[in-house]
Amino acid sequence: MPVCIYLLLMFCIAEGCTLVNRSATFFSTAHTGESVLLPCSCTDLNSTPDAFTWKKWNPTSYAWEEISSESDQYRNRVQLFNNLSPANLSLLISHLTEEDDGEYWCDAQRSGYLYIRLTVKGCTPAHRSETLYITAHTGETVLLPCSCTDLRTKPDTFTWNKLNTISNRLEEISSESDQYRNRVQLFNNLSPANLSLLISHLTEEDAGDYRCDTGKSGFSDFRLTVKGNPPVNQSAQSLPFIPFAFVTLTCLHIVVAVVYCTKRNKDPDPDPDGTNKTDNAVSNKTGSLP
């Protein structure tokens, strides 16, 4: 008899809160960086459960762990509403990360329970696990394109790294380093899914292997080739001087010829008999003297 009474107490519906969709399993999908509401409430909004907890399945320890706003994973990211509405047991999770993906349990004890399978889609980089080849010249600006395939997502974290050929290790690129100071720019502050890297005032030292790393979501590799500007051929540079000098000399001759012709046209025409009118006038005037 005591066993029967215990079973009745465990499985009978309590007089207070009875969960909506009691003992059901729901599936929810969201993206990293977003907020998601895991619904759980009493059928009677005037009722209140004796107690309830939210738990998440830990696949490592194979145990249900209670969700706490004080834990490292959920600190300042979870919110309940039962203080405003006692029958509303829903859980709000903000700033979703890929670690939030998993199975959740709204446990209202004798009032019932509710399972929710939450899928959190993270940033999968375009050209994942591929290598893109880019060529530029010294002094130019180059864009290494990296972005999430789903523009609604953003990575929990990401880094740009360059392969150090001496140590054969990937080293994180920093705008504060001597090599890249004031020469690199990111765009994720304007568009969280855009992880592209802009490098300006390229030098030959910028050539090499780069990686856009989004952690568990994958990475994209880039092989940047930086070509120096070709040296100016001195003999080719002197060739234009010869025709330029020739043209200048020709123009000078033309100018002299024009001036000469203009001056000649201004002189009086000679008489038909070959004598100058001015000379005749002078002669006549001299002949009239007493």
Backbone torsions as a table, in degrees:
resi	resn	phi	psi	omega
1	MET	NA	-46.6	178.7
2	PRO	-58.4	-35.5	179.5
3	VAL	-64.9	-41.6	179.2
4	CYS	-62.9	-42.3	179.6
5	ILE	-63.2	-38.9	-179.8
6	TYR	-63.6	-42.4	179.5
7	LEU	-66.0	-39.0	177.9
8	LEU	-62.8	-40.2	179.5
9	LEU	-65.9	-32.6	-176.9
10	MET	-78.0	-35.6	-170.0
11	PHE	-110.7	-12.1	178.1
12	CYS	-75.8	150.8	178.9
13	ILE	-74.2	129.6	-178.9
14	ALA	-71.5	158.2	-179.1
15	GLU	-71.2	-20.7	-178.1
16	GLY	-86.3	-116.7	-174.7
17	CYS	-75.4	129.7	169.4
18	THR	-118.7	122.4	-174.2
19	LEU	-67.2	142.3	171.6
20	VAL	-65.9	134.9	-179.1
21	ASN	55.3	43.3	-178.5
22	ARG	-53.6	133.8	178.6
23	SER	69.6	11.1	-179.9
24	ALA	-89.5	166.7	176.1
25	THR	-121.5	129.3	-179.6
26	PHE	-117.5	155.3	179.8
27	PHE	-120.6	131.4	-178.6
28	SER	-133.4	143.6	-179.9
29	THR	-127.7	135.7	177.7
30	ALA	-145.9	177.2	-178.0
31	HIS	-118.3	153.2	178.0
32	THR	-58.1	141.2	-178.6
33	GLY	90.0	-18.2	-179.7
34	GLU	-87.1	-177.7	173.2
35	SER	-116.6	149.5	179.4
36	VAL	-137.3	142.7	177.8
37	LEU	-107.8	120.4	175.2
38	LEU	-94.9	107.6	-171.9
39	PRO	-77.8	136.3	174.8
40	CYS	-159.4	123.4	-177.2
41	SER	-157.1	164.0	177.5
42	CYS	-83.2	146.6	177.9
43	THR	-63.8	-35.9	177.1
44	ASP	-99.7	111.7	-175.6
45	LEU	-67.9	-11.0	177.8
46	ASN	-92.8	-3.0	-178.4
47	SER	-94.2	165.6	-179.2
48	THR	-140.2	131.0	178.2
49	PRO	-72.2	151.9	177.2
50	ASP	-60.8	-41.5	178.1
51	ALA	-165.6	155.9	176.6
52	PHE	-154.9	157.1	177.4
53	THR	-143.8	153.6	170.9
54	TRP	-105.8	132.3	-179.5
55	LYS	-131.1	156.7	177.4
56	LYS	-129.0	140.0	-179.8
57	TRP	-75.8	126.7	177.2
58	ASN	-97.6	107.1	-176.8
59	PRO	-69.9	-15.0	179.1
60	THR	-79.4	-47.0	-178.8
61	SER	-94.0	-4.5	-178.6
62	TYR	54.0	52.5	-179.1
63	ALA	-151.0	154.3	174.1
64	TRP	-84.8	128.5	-179.0
65	GLU	-116.3	133.3	-179.1
66	GLU	-68.4	137.2	179.7
67	ILE	-82.9	130.5	-179.1
68	SER	-133.4	138.3	178.1
69	SER	-69.8	-8.7	-179.9
70	GLU	-95.9	-9.2	179.7
71	SER	-74.1	159.3	-178.3
72	ASP	-62.8	-38.0	-176.1
73	GLN	-69.7	-35.9	-173.2
74	TYR	-113.8	9.1	-176.1
75	ARG	-56.9	124.3	178.0
76	ASN	61.2	22.1	-179.7
77	ARG	-123.4	-7.5	-178.9
78	VAL	-117.8	148.6	-178.1
79	GLN	-145.6	138.0	174.0
80	LEU	-109.7	163.9	-175.3
81	PHE	-124.6	3.5	-175.6
82	ASN	-68.9	-15.4	176.2
83	ASN	-73.0	-24.0	177.3
84	LEU	-95.0	-39.1	179.1
85	SER	-136.0	102.1	-172.9
86	PRO	-56.2	-25.6	-178.4
87	ALA	-85.9	-8.3	-179.9
88	ASN	-95.3	107.4	-176.5
89	LEU	-105.2	11.7	-174.5
90	SER	-61.9	154.2	-179.6
91	LEU	-119.0	127.3	177.3
92	LEU	-105.8	125.2	177.1
93	ILE	-116.3	123.5	-179.5
94	SER	-108.6	165.4	179.0
95	HIS	50.4	55.4	-176.0
96	LEU	-57.5	142.5	173.9
97	THR	-121.7	168.4	179.3
98	GLU	-65.5	-24.4	178.2
99	GLU	-69.8	-17.6	179.0
100	ASP	-76.3	-12.3	177.6
101	ASP	-62.4	136.3	177.7
102	GLY	151.5	-163.5	-176.5
103	GLU	-104.5	133.3	-178.5
104	TYR	-120.5	153.1	-176.1
105	TRP	-136.5	116.6	172.7
106	CYS	-92.3	107.8	-173.4
107	ASP	-109.0	108.0	177.9
108	ALA	-101.8	23.7	178.0
109	GLN	56.4	-121.0	-175.7
110	ARG	-66.7	-14.6	179.7
111	SER	-82.1	-11.1	178.2
112	GLY	120.8	-175.7	179.8
113	TYR	-145.5	168.7	-179.7
114	LEU	-147.3	130.0	177.1
115	TYR	-100.7	140.3	175.3
116	ILE	-133.5	125.3	175.8
117	ARG	-98.1	108.2	-177.0
118	LEU	-98.6	124.6	175.3
119	THR	-107.6	120.7	179.7
120	VAL	-109.4	114.8	-179.7
121	LYS	-87.4	122.4	179.5
122	GLY	-94.8	-175.0	-179.7
123	CYS	-80.0	116.4	172.3
124	THR	-101.9	115.0	-175.2
125	PRO	-67.1	141.0	173.5
126	ALA	-62.1	147.4	-176.7
127	HIS	59.1	39.2	-179.4
128	ARG	-57.9	132.1	178.5
129	SER	61.6	18.2	176.4
130	GLU	-106.0	167.3	176.0
131	THR	-120.7	123.4	177.1
132	LEU	-102.1	140.8	-177.8
133	TYR	-108.8	125.2	-176.5
134	ILE	-129.6	137.9	179.2
135	THR	-123.0	135.5	178.1
136	ALA	-145.4	178.5	-179.0
137	HIS	-120.6	156.4	179.2
138	THR	-58.6	141.5	-179.6
139	GLY	88.5	-15.9	-179.0
140	GLU	-85.7	-179.5	175.1
141	THR	-117.3	138.3	-178.6
142	VAL	-130.6	144.5	178.2
143	LEU	-111.5	123.2	173.9
144	LEU	-95.9	105.0	-171.5
145	PRO	-78.5	126.0	176.8
146	CYS	-147.7	128.5	-178.8
147	SER	-156.5	162.0	176.2
148	CYS	-76.3	141.4	178.7
149	THR	-64.3	-33.2	175.4
150	ASP	-103.2	111.6	-174.6
151	LEU	-68.9	-7.7	177.0
152	ARG	-83.3	-12.8	-177.5
153	THR	-99.2	166.1	171.4
154	LYS	-148.9	147.5	-178.0
155	PRO	-72.5	151.1	174.5
156	ASP	-59.7	-38.8	177.2
157	THR	-159.8	156.0	176.1
158	PHE	-154.9	156.5	179.6
159	THR	-140.9	153.3	170.4
160	TRP	-106.2	129.4	-178.9
161	ASN	-128.1	154.1	175.6
162	LYS	-127.3	141.0	-178.5
163	LEU	-75.8	124.1	174.2
164	ASN	-86.0	111.1	-174.5
165	THR	-68.9	-18.3	179.8
166	ILE	-80.0	-50.2	-179.7
167	SER	-89.4	-9.9	-177.8
168	ASN	57.0	39.4	178.5
169	ARG	-130.4	149.9	176.0
170	LEU	-79.1	130.1	179.8
171	GLU	-119.3	135.0	-177.6
172	GLU	-66.3	136.7	178.9
173	ILE	-83.3	131.0	-179.6
174	SER	-129.9	136.9	177.8
175	SER	-69.1	-9.9	179.7
176	GLU	-94.7	-8.6	179.9
177	SER	-73.4	159.4	-178.5
178	ASP	-62.2	-38.3	-175.7
179	GLN	-69.6	-36.1	-172.8
180	TYR	-114.2	9.4	-176.6
181	ARG	-56.8	124.9	177.5
182	ASN	61.4	22.1	-179.5
183	ARG	-124.0	-6.2	-178.7
184	VAL	-118.8	148.9	-178.1
185	GLN	-146.7	139.8	175.5
186	LEU	-112.2	165.2	-175.7
187	PHE	-126.3	4.6	-175.4
188	ASN	-68.8	-16.0	176.3
189	ASN	-72.4	-24.0	177.6
190	LEU	-94.1	-38.9	178.9
191	SER	-137.6	102.6	-172.2
192	PRO	-55.5	-26.2	-178.4
193	ALA	-85.6	-8.4	-179.8
194	ASN	-94.7	109.0	-175.6
195	LEU	-107.0	12.4	-173.6
196	SER	-60.6	153.4	-179.9
197	LEU	-118.8	128.2	178.2
198	LEU	-108.2	125.6	178.1
199	ILE	-118.1	123.8	-179.0
200	SER	-109.4	165.7	179.2
201	HIS	50.8	55.4	-175.1
202	LEU	-58.4	143.6	172.7
203	THR	-122.5	166.6	179.7
204	GLU	-65.8	-23.9	178.1
205	GLU	-69.9	-16.4	-179.8
206	ASP	-77.3	-13.4	178.9
207	ALA	-65.1	145.2	178.2
208	GLY	148.9	-165.0	-177.4
209	ASP	-101.0	127.4	-179.8
210	TYR	-118.6	153.5	177.8
211	ARG	-137.5	129.0	171.3
212	CYS	-96.0	107.0	-170.4
213	ASP	-110.0	119.2	178.8
214	THR	-107.5	24.3	177.0
215	GLY	74.2	-129.1	-176.4
216	LYS	-65.1	-21.1	-176.9
217	SER	-77.8	-14.7	177.4
218	GLY	120.4	-170.5	-177.5
219	PHE	-151.0	163.8	172.9
220	SER	-128.3	136.9	-179.0
221	ASP	-107.2	151.5	-179.6
222	PHE	-136.6	138.6	173.1
223	ARG	-112.8	107.8	-177.4
224	LEU	-98.6	123.5	174.8
225	THR	-108.3	123.3	-180.0
226	VAL	-112.1	114.5	-179.6
227	LYS	-97.0	136.8	176.1
228	GLY	-74.3	154.4	177.0
229	ASN	-67.4	133.0	-177.6
230	PRO	-64.2	141.3	179.8
231	PRO	-65.7	148.8	-179.2
232	VAL	-77.6	129.0	179.0
233	ASN	-75.0	119.3	-175.9
234	GLN	-65.4	-40.2	-179.6
235	SER	-66.3	-37.9	177.9
236	ALA	-68.1	-31.7	-178.9
237	GLN	-70.0	-31.7	-176.4
238	SER	-82.5	-15.1	-178.1
239	LEU	-60.0	-43.1	-178.7
240	PRO	-63.7	-18.4	-175.9
241	PHE	-68.6	-34.8	-176.5
242	ILE	-66.4	-52.9	176.8
243	PRO	-64.1	-30.6	178.2
244	PHE	-65.0	-42.7	178.5
245	ALA	-65.5	-38.4	179.9
246	PHE	-64.2	-44.6	179.2
247	VAL	-63.6	-40.4	179.6
248	THR	-62.1	-44.7	-179.9
249	LEU	-64.5	-39.5	178.8
250	THR	-63.9	-44.0	178.5
251	CYS	-62.2	-37.5	179.1
252	LEU	-63.5	-41.0	177.0
253	HIS	-63.4	-39.5	179.9
254	ILE	-65.3	-42.2	179.2
255	VAL	-61.5	-44.5	179.1
256	VAL	-61.0	-42.8	-179.7
257	ALA	-63.1	-41.2	-179.5
258	VAL	-64.6	-43.2	179.5
259	VAL	-63.2	-41.3	-179.7
260	TYR	-62.7	-46.3	-178.9
261	CYS	-64.9	-38.7	-179.9
262	THR	-63.9	-42.1	-179.7
263	LYS	-67.0	-38.5	-179.5
264	ARG	-66.1	-37.0	-179.3
265	ASN	-67.4	-23.8	179.6
266	LYS	-77.7	-20.3	-179.7
267	ASP	-71.1	144.9	179.7
268	PRO	-61.8	148.8	178.0
269	ASP	-75.1	142.5	177.7
270	PRO	-70.4	157.7	177.9
271	ASP	-67.5	158.4	177.9
272	PRO	-56.8	-31.4	-178.0
273	ASP	-83.9	4.8	175.3
274	GLY	94.5	-1.7	179.4
275	THR	-100.3	152.6	-177.8
276	ASN	-83.8	136.7	-179.1
277	LYS	-61.0	-34.5	-178.8
278	THR	-67.7	-41.3	178.4
279	ASP	-63.7	-37.2	178.3
280	ASN	-66.1	-39.7	-178.6
281	ALA	-64.8	-42.2	178.1
282	VAL	-63.6	-39.7	-178.6
283	SER	-65.8	-44.3	-179.9
284	ASN	-63.4	-40.5	-178.0
285	LYS	-67.4	-34.6	-179.9
286	THR	-72.1	-35.1	-179.5
287	GLY	-70.7	-18.6	-178.2
288	SER	-85.1	-5.1	-179.2
289	LEU	-72.3	143.8	-180.0
290	PRO	-67.3	NA	NA
